[in-house]
């Protein structure tokens, strides 16, 4: 019997592993991995499950915000301004976390939360080398709790006697019209934004500051808009003998020149010759950084700067409270003009003398462009008036100037207002002032209201003065506005209503909210 021999069969060859690579099994899941490059005998999936690279990073933190000024506390004692979800706030959040210095931050972003929840969530993506040659990337969330903490500046503003510097502004005049104008300039340029308190005192205002440089900045502003002279004084509060550290309180005294707009001024004869040989009897038609004077008989003008005034100070001969109403009987322009001043010869009579006597006065005036026969005008009646002024007595004794003293000096046109409370389509902003411990008396309150009404009339009548202040549209209720909208538009289109000047609506600003300013009609 023959035996069968199997034929040779070719078997497929298995690919041999490289002799350079050593394959091992993962100690956790048993998956084959490269033993030469895997540290810890773990595969990549097991490394992600077992290694937490964010272990040393905080997941919760607290942020402090001042609810008054809405600034954030940056430790240790610095307060910064940051809008919600801004780059500044994100940087502050990252600086609050401990442990970020050991990892690499790849991305950071805010997660939306309810505004009233007082929570801020940030999504972080970080990288770190877990083992040699193994880099992990992980994303997680950090939650911040927003806590309220009052900053030192706001704490000082609510605490008495914590100021470091005070600016005392004074003017020795019987009315407040200059301070009302100065208040509008301060509001227009926001010069009061660093004050912690504004206190109203006799003959002026006190501005309190928490730092000396803020007070010096305000003094520089006053010097740039008004003729003032300032003095500085300091008081030692405390002294540390070990470190030679001293604490001072600074006081700046700013005195305004006691000359106001529309005042009658009698200059010293020597000073009148030095500033252009102007007539010593003049009218103050404007007060800026210098005193601007006008001779109504020749239209000659002159400026008295602040240093020149305080070198030889003088007071006004009469103020606006002594103005007398006159009625223009006849007026004839003479031809010379200077700006909006027109020289004219006028015949006037006192309004109180009409129907009593026929006494009239002949004078020269600078109001030839606005006066007509029958108009009312305010002026100073010099005939029979006694002035307690050495400068005016020197004029009366002078041979050159005694004959040039007129009987009447006209100042401005008078507009008769039929209604006591004139309805205006505009308003001004007022500063929040502390009236002190004692409220003003009823008579003082009426006087302040009268001064404010006279200032409003000056703003209406003087276009040049109106250009330097900020006027706002008057607030009106919707029901009232619907009924008088057509009438108001018709009134504001013209310049005068019933002879009274009106401010055009194009000169008014829209209302905006300011926390340090209150509205007052």
FENDA-V627010 format. One record per pair of residues at least 4 apart in sequence whose ideal C-beta (glycine too) atoms are under 7 Angstrom apart, sorted by the first residue. I is the first residue (numbers start at 0). GAP is how many residues later the second one is. Records with the same first field share a line. If there is no record, write none. Layout:
BEGIN
I = GAP, GAP
END
This chain:
BEGIN
16 = 4, 6
20 = 13, 15
21 = 13, 14
22 = 9, 11, 12
23 = 9, 11, 17
24 = 5, 6, 7
25 = 4, 5, 7, 15, 16, 17, 20
26 = 14, 15
27 = 14, 18
28 = 14, 17
30 = 12
32 = 5, 10
33 = 4
36 = 96
37 = 4
38 = 92, 93, 94, 95
39 = 91
41 = 4, 5, 8
43 = 4
44 = 4
45 = 4
46 = 4, 83, 87, 89
47 = 88
50 = 79, 85
52 = 50, 73, 75, 77, 83, 85
53 = 72, 84, 86
55 = 43, 46
56 = 40, 42, 43, 46
57 = 39, 40, 41, 84
58 = 83
59 = 83
60 = 35, 36, 81, 83
61 = 82, 83, 85
62 = 9, 33, 57, 81, 83
63 = 9, 83, 85
64 = 5, 7, 81, 83
65 = 4, 5, 13, 83, 84, 85, 88
66 = 81
67 = 82, 86
68 = 82, 84, 85
70 = 8, 9, 10, 80
71 = 7, 8, 10, 17, 20
72 = 6, 76
73 = 4, 5, 6, 18
78 = 72
79 = 8, 12
81 = 4, 6, 7, 10
82 = 6
83 = 5
84 = 4, 25
86 = 4
87 = 4
88 = 4
89 = 4, 18, 20
90 = 4
91 = 4
92 = 27, 29, 51
93 = 6, 14
96 = 45
99 = 5
102 = 23, 24, 25
103 = 22, 23, 24
104 = 19, 21
105 = 19, 20, 21, 31
106 = 18
107 = 14, 16
108 = 14
109 = 12
110 = 10, 11, 12, 30
112 = 4, 6, 7, 8
117 = 27, 28
118 = 24, 25, 26, 27
119 = 24, 26
120 = 20, 22
121 = 20
122 = 16, 18
123 = 15, 16, 18
124 = 12, 14
125 = 12
126 = 8, 9, 10
127 = 8
128 = 5, 6
129 = 4, 6
149 = 4, 5
150 = 4
151 = 4
152 = 4, 57
153 = 4
154 = 4
155 = 6, 40, 54
156 = 39
162 = 33, 45, 46, 47
163 = 45, 46, 47, 48, 85, 86
164 = 44, 46, 47, 49, 50, 85, 87
165 = 40, 41, 42, 85
166 = 40, 48, 51, 52, 85, 87
167 = 36, 38, 83, 84, 85, 86
168 = 35, 36, 53, 85, 87
169 = 33, 34, 85, 86
170 = 7, 8, 32, 33, 85, 87
171 = 31, 86
172 = 5, 85, 87, 146
173 = 145, 147
174 = 146, 276
175 = 4, 272, 275
176 = 4, 83, 274, 277, 278
177 = 4, 78, 82
178 = 4, 26
179 = 4, 271, 272, 275
180 = 4, 274
181 = 4, 44
182 = 4, 248
183 = 4, 244, 285, 286
184 = 4, 40, 283
185 = 5, 6
186 = 242, 244, 283, 330
187 = 281, 282
188 = 32
190 = 27, 30
191 = 6, 239, 324
193 = 15, 20
194 = 12, 13, 14
195 = 12, 13, 14
196 = 11, 237
197 = 7, 9, 233, 234, 235, 236
198 = 7, 234, 235, 237
199 = 5, 233, 234, 235, 236
200 = 4, 5, 235
206 = 11
208 = 5, 6
211 = 4, 38
212 = 4
213 = 4
214 = 4, 35, 37
215 = 4
216 = 4
217 = 4
218 = 4, 11, 33, 35
219 = 4
220 = 4
221 = 4, 6, 32
222 = 5
223 = 65
225 = 30
226 = 29, 30, 60, 62, 63, 64, 79, 82
227 = 26, 27, 28
228 = 26, 77, 81
229 = 22, 23, 24
230 = 22
231 = 18, 20
232 = 18
233 = 14, 15, 16
234 = 13, 14
235 = 10, 12
236 = 10, 11, 12
237 = 9
238 = 7
239 = 4, 5
256 = 34, 49, 52
257 = 57, 58
258 = 4, 6, 25, 28, 32, 57
259 = 24, 27, 59
260 = 23, 24, 25, 26
261 = 21, 22, 58, 149, 150
262 = 21, 53, 55, 56
263 = 19, 52, 53, 54, 116, 145
264 = 17, 19, 28, 51, 52
265 = 14, 15, 51, 123, 125, 126, 129
266 = 4, 5, 13, 15, 47, 124
267 = 4, 44, 46, 123
268 = 4, 11, 125, 129
269 = 4
270 = 4, 41
271 = 6, 7, 8
272 = 4
274 = 27, 29
275 = 26
277 = 4, 15, 17, 22, 24
278 = 16, 18, 19, 125
279 = 115, 121
280 = 114, 124
281 = 11, 12, 13
282 = 10, 11, 13, 126, 128
283 = 7, 8, 9
284 = 7, 9
285 = 6
286 = 4
287 = 4
289 = 13, 14, 15, 16
290 = 12, 13, 18
291 = 9, 11
292 = 8, 9, 11
293 = 7, 72
294 = 4, 5
295 = 68, 69, 70, 113, 114
296 = 67, 109
298 = 37, 39, 42, 44, 67
303 = 4, 5
304 = 4
305 = 4
306 = 4
308 = 4
313 = 77
316 = 70, 72, 75
317 = 4, 62
321 = 58
322 = 55, 56, 57, 88
323 = 26, 55, 57
324 = 26, 51, 53, 89
325 = 22, 23, 24, 25, 51, 53, 82, 84
326 = 21, 22, 24, 27, 49
327 = 18, 20, 43, 44, 45, 46, 47, 49
328 = 18, 19, 20, 31, 44
329 = 16, 17, 43
330 = 13, 15, 37, 40, 41, 42
331 = 12, 13
332 = 9, 11, 35
333 = 9, 10, 11
335 = 7
336 = 4, 5
339 = 29
340 = 25
341 = 26, 27
342 = 21, 23, 25
343 = 21, 24
344 = 19
345 = 17, 19, 25, 64
346 = 13, 15
347 = 12, 13, 15, 29, 60
348 = 4, 5, 10, 11
350 = 25
352 = 4, 6
360 = 46, 47
362 = 43, 44, 45, 47
364 = 45
366 = 4, 10, 43, 46
369 = 43
370 = 4, 6, 42
374 = 38
375 = 38, 40
376 = 33, 36, 37
377 = 33, 34, 36
378 = 29, 30, 31, 32
379 = 29, 31
380 = 4, 27
381 = 23, 24, 25, 26, 27
382 = 24
386 = 5
388 = 4
389 = 4
390 = 4
391 = 4
392 = 4
393 = 4
394 = 6, 7, 10
395 = 6
397 = 4
414 = 46, 84, 85, 86
416 = 5, 83
417 = 80
423 = 50
424 = 49, 63, 67, 80
425 = 45, 46, 47, 48, 77, 82
426 = 45, 47, 92, 94
427 = 43
428 = 43, 88, 90
429 = 88, 90
430 = 86
431 = 84, 86
434 = 4, 5
439 = 4, 5, 8
440 = 4
441 = 4
442 = 4
443 = 4
444 = 4
445 = 4
446 = 4
447 = 4
448 = 4
449 = 4
450 = 4
451 = 4
452 = 4
453 = 4
454 = 4
455 = 4
456 = 4
457 = 4, 7
458 = 6, 7, 10
459 = 41, 43
460 = 40
461 = 4
462 = 4
465 = 37
469 = 39
470 = 32, 36, 37, 38
471 = 36, 37, 39
472 = 35, 37, 38
475 = 4, 5
476 = 4
477 = 4
479 = 4
480 = 4
483 = 4
484 = 4
485 = 4
486 = 4
487 = 4
488 = 4
490 = 6, 11
491 = 10, 12, 13
493 = 8
494 = 6, 7
495 = 4, 5, 6
496 = 5
502 = 4, 5
END
